[in-house]
């Protein structure tokens, strides 16, 4: 649904500043977020780039995902000692191996695990950990610890890719990760493809065309965001021109994540030049009532909703479409090893990531596992033995065609797990 943000009937009376401030609908207002931030480039091109790597889909599990529930260390006796009420029983684990088991709520993803396109990486984290949501998310999305770099890592990835199309970098859904996409590369944030319009746009009121005319002779600093938004509006209009029906019987859950992933699949199949997409899934901050591994419990239901959305996404694209797509999950931090008195878990450190895609060497959990014995913990937390950036770095090199990671993750060496096949 388009939200009217401008009640002015006479286009002549609008100023350039007014259009940027009021004239974009809620769906298009976020288009400027990544363009008007730090380091705005005044040399924006809108022709399709020559990027030939995988489309990278970054799923942020916000709130502090509990990797010890999702990918449970069922072979570590200390796990059960630390979580007497909420640990995943071995008998309920699916997939995995002698050390790790998948939570049963992830059952919709089990076929992908078995066919080798879904994997997990455990005991991951970021340098200089903090238990502050704000600080941890800021650092996770900046991903340049120990440097003065202020842009977001996904923005830097877009810059290195060389892709310059109006839909090369897209954030979909209600959340708009300003830090992740902050920087000079052009990117677009929208709640949904079908809602990405200029307020008041109609055949009789061509607001988008008026926007372009108004800014085409403006100074670059003013014109670049508006013209980039116009190019994105034009590109999405061509995608919207054909009603979308998911393929292969895929049924997306009617959730914000399901809607966002449906639109990502739509852009991939439209060959819209999508290089990187950012989507969010929230409500992982389970200080209380995490629950046991049965339907109706909080962790179970959250995992099931996420698994259903990802399974629908993979089914919609099919093996051919997924052959050039990689999904990675990230979260600002994990949870503490021991459960608390409220049958939940507080902010911690080490965590698990999920990897999904045609190039993923799946069906396994990759980990330099430190164990959960009290002496192995860091202030009560799972020790992070693998930098999350190193995991993404291996994907960037193997699946996205990158060489050095210096311009994306300064000072980071990619992981050597062999978790993805080279394109």
Secondary structure, 3 states (H helix, E strand, C coil): CCCCCCCCCCHHHCCHHHHHHHHECHHHHHHHCCCCCCCCCCCCCCCCCCCCCCEEEEEEECCCCCHHHHEECCCCHHHHHHCCCCCCCHHHCECCCCCCEECHHHHHHHHHHHCCCEEEEEEEECCCCCCCHHHHHHHHHHCCCCCCCCCCHHHHHHHHHCCCCCCCEEEECCCCCCCCCCCCCCCEEECCHHHCCECCCCCCCCHHHHHHHHHCCCCHHHHHHHHHHHHHHHHHHHHHCCCCCCCCCCCCCCCHHHHHHHHHHHHHHCCCCCCEEEEEECCCCCCCCCCCCCCCCHHHHHHHHHHHHHHHHHHHHHHHHHCCEEEEEECCCCECCCCCCCCCCCECCCEEEEEEECCECCCCEEECCCCCCHHHCECCECCCCEEHHHHHHHHHHHHCCCCCCCCCCCCCCCCCCCCECCC
